[in-house]
Every structure is written in structure tokens, then in C-alpha cells.
Amino acid sequence: MIAIDNLHKKFGKNQVLQGIDLTIDEGGIFAVLGPNGSGKTTLIKSILGMVLPDAGSIRLNGSSIKKDWKYRNQIDYLPQIANFPGNLTVQELIKMIKDLRSDKTTEDERLIDVFKLQPFLNKKLSNLSGGTKQKVNLVLTFMFDSPLIILDEPTTGLDPISHLRLKTLISEAKEKGKTILITSHIMSFVEEIADEIVFLLEGKIYFRGSIFQLKERTEQPDFEHAIAAMLSSSYA
């Protein structure tokens, strides 16, 4: 589904991505992990076309994404921070996004019910709590039927019940054969849902594989200690 070849990106003197090579097959849940400054966000935004690499290529389903914005119609994206227009109501925002992607079927009514957003539909976005905004963000992300879903810190601000509902939505998407890319600092969440992890460090892929393989490699009994061991060895 996604083929990344020798990707480089520099911001000023800061080399953020240093020759990333990564292939992600269709179907499954892939977690992109790494400490702050490791290149996670730059990699995700390069796939989305929001950052232009200095060198290298990205292909989606065999076709280069360069100068071809239409490929984005195959992606549903949840940003870490969604800057909604505060003067719009929830209902108005949902309608606006549906109008922008009018060629795609939507499941907004089901998702509004999943996250119990009916009481908030006529409220302005500026008056919503952070957790409620995140629920709206999730509705906007999952209401379209796209083959690739990118979730940047999707659990931010969610209460435990909404957290469970999010995991159900991700599992349903996987069952439909979709590819899901996730970034998260919540290791228990990653351990529960991810099929594979890609660990970035200083703009390079430091590890790729299953959580079981990571624990074997680091000789650690659990996921969090395995991540800590990798970081300790890399900074030693």
C-alpha cells in the first residue's frame, strides 16, 4: 500500500529524516513510535503531502504521490490538534466536511450515536471541551470509507468509555482490510492494538517488527521496558 524510498527532510540545519526506507502492506495496524524529535510527525505529514521531502519518493498503491493531490481522497486523517472554526456548530462542521468529500458515502449518524454527540450538535465548537472536540474529530475521521486511516495521538482527551469505542472502531476498520497508521505515547494502547511497530530515532528506523520480536530483541518482559531498553542502548 505505502512504499517509502530513501526519504530525506531537513528543516534549516536540523536533519529530521535521514534516508527512511519503509514498505507497509495493505491491511493491519501499524504504530509509528519514537521520542519527541525522532521524525514521526514529519514522516506522517510527508505521506499526507503536508511536508515536501528534500529527496526520496513515496508511492501509494504503486503510484507516486508527487504532484498528485487526488491520492488524498484515499486517506482519512485525524490530526493531533484539530483547529476547528469556533463559530461553527458541530452539525455545521460535519455538513461542511461531507460537502467537501461529496463523492464518498458517510457514516456520520452512526458515529454520532457511538460517541453520544446528539446533545452537542447545535453547540458551537468554541464552547466544547477538549474531549468532546476529540470525539467530533473522530467522527470526521471515521465517517468516510477510505482504505488508509492515519491517527495522530487519537486517545488525547478521551474518557475511558470513548477510549473503548475508539478501539472498537479501529478493530472494525482492520476487519474491513484497511490499513491504519497510529502515533501514540500511550504504550498500553499501542500494545493492545498494533500488529507491528516502526520505531524512529533521530530520523532513522531503529526497529521494525512485532511487539513480541521487540521484547525478544531487548530481552525484556514487557513492552514499556523493551522501549526503555532500546532508548537506553541508543543513547549509551
C-alpha positions, 0 to 999 in steps of 0.5 A, spaced: 500 500 500 505 505 502 512 504 499 517 509 502 524 510 498 530 513 501 526 519 504 530 525 506 527 532 510 531 537 513 528 543 516 534 549 516 540 545 519 536 540 523 536 533 519 529 530 521 529 524 516 535 521 514 534 516 508 527 512 511 526 506 507 519 503 509 514 498 505 507 497 509 502 492 506 495 493 505 491 491 511 493 491 519 495 496 524 501 499 524 504 504 530 509 509 528 513 510 535 519 514 537 521 520 542 519 527 541 524 529 535 525 522 532 521 524 525 514 521 526 510 527 525 514 529 519 514 522 516 506 522 517 505 529 514 510 527 508 505 521 506 499 526 507 503 531 502 503 536 508 511 536 508 515 536 501 521 531 502 528 534 500 529 527 496 526 520 496 519 518 493 513 515 496 508 511 492 501 509 494 498 503 491 504 503 486 503 510 484 507 516 486 504 521 490 508 527 487 504 532 484 498 528 485 493 531 490 487 526 488 491 520 492 488 524 498 481 522 497 484 515 499 486 517 506 482 519 512 486 523 517 485 525 524 490 530 526 493 531 533 490 538 534 484 539 530 483 547 529 476 547 528 472 554 526 469 556 533 463 559 530 461 553 527 456 548 530 458 541 530 452 539 525 455 545 521 462 542 521 460 535 519 455 538 513 461 542 511 466 536 511 461 531 507 460 537 502 467 537 501 468 529 500 461 529 496 463 523 492 464 518 498 458 515 502 458 517 510 457 514 516 456 520 520 449 518 524 452 512 526 458 515 529 454 520 532 450 515 536 457 511 538 460 517 541 453 520 544 454 527 540 446 528 539 446 533 545 452 537 542 450 538 535 447 545 535 453 547 540 458 551 537 465 548 537 468 554 541 464 552 547 466 544 547 471 541 551 477 538 549 474 531 549 468 532 546 472 536 540 476 529 540 470 525 539 467 530 533 474 529 530 473 522 530 467 522 527 470 526 521 475 521 521 471 515 521 465 517 517 468 516 510 470 509 507 477 510 505 482 504 505 488 508 509 486 511 516 492 515 519 491 517 527 495 522 530 495 521 538 487 519 537 486 517 545 488 525 547 482 527 551 478 521 551 474 518 557 475 511 558 468 509 555 470 513 548 477 510 549 473 503 548 469 505 542 475 508 539 478 501 539 472 498 537 472 502 531 479 501 529 478 493 530 472 494 525 476 498 520 482 492 520 476 487 519 474 491 513 482 490 510 484 497 511 490 499 513 491 504 519 497 508 521 497 510 529 502 515 533 501 514 540 505 515 547 500 511 550 504 504 550 498 500 553 494 502 547 499 501 542 500 494 545 493 492 545 492 494 538 498 494 533 500 488 529 507 491 528 511 497 530 516 502 526 520 505 531 524 512 529 530 515 532 533 521 530 530 520 523 532 513 522 528 506 523 531 503 529 526 497 529 521 494 525 517 488 527 512 485 532 511 487 539 513 480 541 520 480 536 521 487 540 521 484 547 525 478 544 530 483 541 531 487 548 530 481 552 525 484 556 518 482 559 514 487 557 513 492 552 514 499 556 521 496 558 523 493 551 522 501 549 526 503 555 531 498 553 532 500 546 532 508 548 537 506 553 542 502 548 541 508 543 543 513 547 549 509 551 
